[in-house]
Amino acid sequence: MNVVEAEKLAVALIANVVDVEFTKADGSVRQMRCTKDFGLIPVDQHPTPHVGDPVLLTTDLEKVFDLQAQAWRSFKPSRVISWYVEVNE
């Protein structure tokens, strides 16, 4: 996935549910239904920054909330096979 496509995915995650298929570090393929939309994430799962926590600066790691596992997960955009935004009708 190129940088422009990774940026589109990052923007889509902010206000949508996105289905992402990617290759895990062990080589297996995983599908995940995820978001960064706080309106869809349980309040007790919202991140709370702590003073003094190190800030990880990486362009190849996307932290998302897995809606099926109900937990935070991450994936590397460079390992994404496909993704699409779920459309609510």
N, C-alpha and C positions, 0 to 999 in steps of 0.2 A: 504494500500500500504506500503510495507516495505521500508527501507532506500535505498537499492540498486535500487529498481524500481523507487523511487522518484528521485534519482540521474540521472538515465537514462532519465527520463522525462525532468529534468532540462537541461540536455545536448542537448536533441532533440529540445527543444524550442529555443535554441540559433541560429540555422541556418535553421529552418524548420517551416512550418505551421503544427500545431498539433491540432487535434480534441480531446477535452477532455470532458468527461462526469463525473459530480461530484454532490454530494449532498450539497446543500446550507445550510447555518446556520438555515434557517426556515424549513428544511426537504424536500424541493422540489428538484427535479433533474433538472440540467441544462446542456445543451451542449454548448460548446464554441469553436470557431475556432480562435486560438490564436498563437502568436509568440513572440520572443524576438529579432528577426532578424531585425536590424535597417534598412536594405535595403528594408524591407517591411512595415516599419512604417513611416508615413509622418514626414518630418523633423521638422515641428512645434510641433510634439508630442514627440520628443526625450527628455528624461529626462535631466534636467540641475541641477547638484548638487549645493547646496548653502552652503557656509562655515558656520559652526555652526549648521547645521541641524542635529538632532539626528539620529543615525544609529540604525535601528531596527534589532536586531539579533534574528531571529527565523528560525528554521529549518522546520516549518510546515506552511509556507506561500509562495506561488509562485505568484509573480507579473508578469503579462503578458499583451500584447496589444491585445484586442479583435478586430479582423479584421472586424467583422460585425457591432459592435457598434462604431468602430473607436475611442476607448477610452481605457485607462488603467483599468484593473480589477485584482482581485486576487482570489485565491482559495487555499484551504488547500490540499496538497497532500494526507493527511490521509483520505480525503473524496472522492478521485478519485475512480470512478467505473471502467472506462476504458479510454484508450487513444490510438491514433495511429497517425503516421506521414503521412501527405498527400503526395502522390507520383505524381510528374508532369511527364507527358509523352510527 
